[in-house]
């Protein structure tokens, strides 16, 4: 983890698109990891917690390396 100043963090947080891209990439990596390991994901569906196969989850498009700083 890198050291960032409060000002740098504030600038990052103001960029909602960067946050959305990072969240989507984390989601994508999580689904791929579960697929590789063959384990289900736990999600909120129809007002309850359920297990679903990782293969049944639709992946967002591959994110650019810009998110991976």
Residue pairs with C-beta under 8 A, 6 or more apart in sequence:
2 69
4 12
12 18
12 19
13 19
18 67
21 63
21 64
21 66
21 67
22 67
24 60
24 63
25 63
25 67
25 68
27 60
28 59
28 60
28 62
28 63
30 41
31 41
31 54
31 57
31 59
32 59
34 40
34 41
34 54
35 54
35 55
38 54
39 54
40 51
40 52
40 53
40 54
41 51
41 52
41 53
41 54
41 57
42 49
42 50
42 51
43 49
43 50
43 52
44 50
45 52
